[in-house]
Amino acid sequence: MREFTGLSTFQFLTYFRRAIVYTFLSIYLRSLGLSTTEVTLMATVGMIANAGTQSLLWGRALDKYRRPTEFVALGEFLAGAGHIFMVFGYQYFLGIGNTIVVGYIIIFSLGGIEVFWSMSNVGWSALISELTEFDERKKIMGQLSIVGGFGGIGGAYLGGFLFDNGAGFADGSIFFIAAMVMIFSSFIVYFAIRMKDGLAVENIGVPEPVEMPSLSVLPAKLRKAYLLFITALVFLNFGRNSISIISSLFLADSTAFGATGGQIALFSNIGSIASMVSGLLVGSVVADSDDDKVLLFGSFLSITAIAWLIVTPTFLLSIASSFLIGASHVIIQSSSYSIVAHMAPAEFRGRLFAYYNATFFLSWGIAATLITGPIADILIGTGFTNADAYRGSFIAAILLILVGIGVLLKSFRFTRQNLVFNSRNHVDV
């Protein structure tokens, strides 16, 4: 109960601080004079830093020291402190009216902060895996999604109240609240969950490094199965998440619906409610369902969500898209996590989860910066309205998801034909 309380509290606070900042940050950056593609850099720079350090630094360190609790706590604490310094840095340039510099300070500061945040991310993935058995992971992930949904609703509501056409970012209040939440989260995890050799116990002293086997010792068929699955996730996540930043710009644009801060908060909160509902279903009704089928369902659900956003005639009806997006996110995350945890041997979890997390974190920015953002800017430059240009980006996102589904089907076939699982549903190595 102590462990689950710690995980739940951390999940609530994580979704809260994400929603309070990122629901409105893209709109604020656009108001500073940045183009659509420049705005997407807020995710691209940060997520490259996050995924890169997870894969090259923190994943390896976690496999060596096996201390996921400390990784989560320290990463959250340093990220929170970084937000405070960032505000002091950009407020100087805001005072002298150099708004473009303000935008880039925020973008690159958040990128630097992600170096430490990524420490928390990889630690979190390993922590869940260590604390749960295969047959309960999907249920736990679903339950945590419900808790996170409440956090997202609270964060978006407070962010909408503080945003006030950019005032909440200008005075730093939004970032300051997020920083305090991160620092508080670090203490919650550190004192609620103490890990050693996969068990929750009191753990004092300097950790002894363990021998870290090279990834080359993994069986060739397991490496190929994992690579195919990760490639599929790249296309799936890049497609569906490439519109995350742009969808807020789309809703707020006067050529679309001219949504207010409160309406955008509502759009975000409907997605959070969907996450909660989906988390309940994943944790109960579909807990014992085949992960492959659940993941495919979530992928097609994301296509439906984006397609509806393209054709919806009013803001009120667009809320249905938010619900489907929120539901698909939980379904895809829970089922894909279960598949990777099912596939990854214990001594390789840090690195394999780092690569898995990279498909999610990089998807929020790179595809938007390289594909959907430039498509929108090109269409705007050729005379399309902003709204129609954003719709063109949504079509490109759907095409990426379809490619991902094709690779995913190939991945499932290869895994069924070539991998053998033991009695605990782990790959025999």
N, C-alpha and C positions, 0 to 999 in steps of 0.2 A: 504494500500500500504506500509506503514511503517513496519507493522508486517511482510508482505510477503517478503519485502526487507531484513529485519533482518534474517528471517528464511532461505532465499535463500543464503545470504552471509555466514551464519554459515554453511549451508550444503556444500557449495563450499569449504570452508576452512577445514571442517571435512574430506571430501573425499581426499583433497589435502594432508593433513598431514598423513592420513592413507597410501596413495599410496607411498609417498616419503620414508616412513620407511619400511612398511611390504612387499612391492614388492620384496625387496632384502635382508631383514634381515635374512631369513632362509638360504640363500646361504652363507651369511657372517658367520653365526654361524657354518655351516657345514665346512667352510674353517678353522675354529679355531680348528677343531678336534673332534667336538661333533658328536655322532651317529644320525641316523634319529630320533629315539625315543627321544633322548635328545633335538634335535632341536625342536620337537613338544611341548616341555615344555614351549617354549616362549609364546605359546597361552594358554596352559592348566593352568599354574600358574596364569597368568593374568586374564583369564576368570573366574576361580574359585573365585578369589578375587573380580572381578567385579560383578558376579552374586550373590555371597554370601552377599556382602554388599548392593546390590540393594534390595534383598529379606528380609534381616534381619535388615537393618539399614535405608537406604535411602527411600525405599518404604513406610515404616511406618512413617518416619519423614515427607515425602511429604503429606501423607494423613492427618497428624496432622497440618501442617503449611500452606499447599496449596500455596506454593511460587515456582512454577516451574522455573520461570525466574532466580531467585537467585541461584537455584540449578545448572542450566546449567552454569551460569557465574562463580560461585565459583569453580565448578568441573573442568572446562577447565583451569582456572587460576592456580590452585594448580597442575594439571597434567603437565602443561607447565613448571612450576618451577621445578618439580620433574625430568624432562628429563635433565635439565641443571646439576643438582647435580649428576645424574647418570653418565654422561659423565666424569666428573672430577674423579669419583670413579673408573671407569674401565680403564681409561687411565694410571693410575699408574701401574696396573698389566700388561697392554700391553707393557709398557716401560721396564719391567723386563722379558718379554717373557713368562709369565704364561698365555697362551691363553685360556686354559680350564676354569680358574678362571674368565677371562674376559667374556666368554660366560655365565657363571652362574650369574655373577653380572648383566649382561644385563637382563637375564631372570627374576631374582627375583626382580630387581629394577622395571622393567615394571609391575611385579605383584603388588608391593606396590603402584605404580602410579595408577593402575586400581581401587584401593580403592576410590580414589578421582574422577577418570574419571567416575565411575559408578554413582556418584551423578549427573553428567551431563546427562548420558544416560536415567535415569529414569525421570529426569526433562524434557528432550526433548520429550519423549513419551507422558507425561501428557500435555505438552504445546501444542502440535499439536492437541490433543483431545479437549482441552479447547477452542482453537481458531477456530475450524471447526465444522460444522454440519455433520451428518451422510452421507448425500447425496453428500458431496463435499470432504470427506476425501481422497477417493481413487484418485480423480483428483489432489488434492494438493500433495499427496505423489508422484504421477507420475511426476508432475511438478518439485518437489524438487529433484527427481532422475535425471532429465535432468541436472539441475544445478550441482548436485553432480558429474555427469559424467564428466563435464568439469573440475571440481576440480581434479578428479582422473587422467585424462589425463595429466594435468599439473604436478601433483605430481610424477607420474611415469616417465614422460620425464625428469624432473629435477633430480629425484633419479637415473635414469640410467646414467645421465651425471656425477653426483657426486660420484656414487658408485665406478667406476674405480677399479674393482677387490678388493674391500674392503676398499679403501682409505677413502671414504666418511664416513664410520663408525669409522675408526681408528682415524681420526682427529676430529670427532664429528660434522662435518658440517651438515650432514643429520639430526641428532637429534636436533642440535641448531635451524635449520630452522623450524623443526616441533614444537619446544617449542615456538618460537616466534609467529607462526601461532595460536597455542592454546591460548596464552595470548591475542592476538589481538581478537580472536573469543569471548573470555569472555566479552570484552568490547562491541563488536557488539551486542550481545544478551542483555546485561544488559541495554544498552541505547536505543535499538530499540523496545523492547517489555516490557511493564510494566503490570503486571497482578494483578487483585484483583477480586475474586469471578467470575472468568471465563471471565472478560472483560478487554480490553486493556485500562488502565487508569494510571495516575501518582499515585504512591503508596509510601508513605513515612511513616517511623516509624517501630516499632518492631511488627512483626506479632503475632496476638493472636492465640494460639492453639485452635483447635476445637475438639469436642468429636470424637474419632475415634472408630467406631463400630467394633466389632470382626468379623472375617471372618465366624465365626460359625453361625452368624445370616443370612447369605445368604441362600436362599432356597436350599434344598438338591439336587433338580434336576438341578439347575443352577450350583452348585458346581461340580456335576458329569459331566455335559456337558463341563464345563471349563477344568476339569481335563483330560477328554478324548481328548479334542482338544490340550491341552498342551503336552500330551503324544505323540500324532501324530507328533507335531512339533519337539519334541525331536528327534525322529527317522529320520524325513525328514531333519532337519538341521544338525544333527550329520553325516548323510550319505553324503550329498552334500558338507558340509564344511570341513569334515575330510581330504579331499584331497587338500585343499587350499595351505597348506605349502608344501606338498609333490609334488604337480604339478610343482612348481618352481624348486625343486631339480631334478625332472624328466627331465624337459626341458634343464636344464643346464648340466646334466650329459653327459659325453663323450660316454657312451654306448647307449644314446638316440639320442639327436640332438646337444648336445654341444652348446646350445644357449648362445649368448653373452648378456651382460647387456642391450644393445640396443634392442636386439630381445625380451628379457623378458619384457622390457618396452612396446614394441609393443604388445605382447601378452596381457599384462594388459590393455593397452589402447583400444584394440579391445573390451574387456569386458566392459570398461567404455562407449564406443560408443553404445554397445548393451543396456546398462543400460539407456542411454539417449533415444534411439529409443523406448525401452519398456516403459519408463516413459511417453513418448509422447502418446503412444497407450493406456496405462492405464489411462492417464489423459483425454483421449478423446473418442476413439473408444469403449473401454471396460469399461468406467467409470460407466455405468449403468448395466453392466453384473452381473450375480450372482457370489458372492464372492466364493462360494463353487466350482463352475466349474472353475473359474479362478485359484484358488489354486491348484486344481487337474491338470490342464494344465501345470502350472509351475513346479509341481513335476515330471511329465513325461518328460518335457523338460530337467530337470536336469539329468535324467537318460540317455537321448539321448546324452547329452553333455559329460558325463563321458565315456559312451560306445565308442564314437568317439575318445576320447583321448587315449583309450586303443589300438585301431586298426590303428590310423592315421599313414601313412608311412613317412611323412615329417613334418618338423617344420611349413612350410608354410600352409599345410593343417590343422595342429593342431589349427590354429587360429580360424577355424570354431567352435571348442570346446569352446574357450574363449568367442566367441560371444553368444553361447547358455547358457553358465554359467552365463554371465552377465545379459542376458534377464531373465533367470529363477529366479535369485536372486531378481530382482525388482518385478516380478510378484508375487512371494511367499511372499515377505515382505509386499507389498502393500495390497494384498488380506487378508493375515492373520492378519495384523494390523487392517484392517477394521472390521474383524470378532470379534476380541477381544474388540475393542472400542464399537462395536455394543452390546456386551454381558456384559460389565463391568459397574455397577452403579457408579455414580460420586464419592461417598464417599469411594469407594474401588479401584479407578483407580491406585493410587500409588502402592499398593501391587500387584494387578493383572497384571499391566504392568511390574512390576519388575520380576514376574515369567515368563511372556511372553518374555521379553528381555533375560532372562537367557537361554532360549532354543536356542537363536541365539549366545550369547556370549560364552557359554560353548561349543558350537558345534565346534568352531574353534580350540579347543585344546584337550579336553578330549577324543573324539573318535579317534583322531590322535595318542594320547599318548598310549591309551589302546588297540586300534584295528589296525588301518592302519599303524602306525609307527612300532610296533612290528612285524606285518606281513612282512613288507619290510625288517626289519633287520634279521628276521628268514630266509627268502628266500635268502637274500644275503649270510648269513652264511652257507647255504646248497649248494652254488655254482651257484645260479642264477645271471645273470648280474643285476646291479643296476636298469636298465631300466625295465627289466622283473619283478623284485621284486616290483617296484612301480606300475606296471600294476596289480599285484596281489592285492595290496592295493585298487586300483580303483574298482576291482570286489567286494571286501568286502563293499565298500561304496554304490554300487548299491543295494546290498542285504539289507542294512539298510534302504534305501529309500523305497524299496518295502514293508518292514514291516510298515513303516510310512504311506504309502498309505492305507494299510489295516486298520490301526487304524483310519485314517482320515475318511474313508467311514463309519465306525461304529459311529464315532463322529457326522457326518452329520445326520445320521438316528436318533440318540438319540435326537439331538437338534430339528429337525423337529417335532418329536413326543411328546416332553415334554415341550418345552419352548414357551411362548406366548409373542409377542412383541407389544408394544403400538404404537400409531400413529406417534411417532418420531423414530420408529425403535430401541427402547431400550427395554431390558427385563423388564417386569413388575415384581417388587419385592414386 
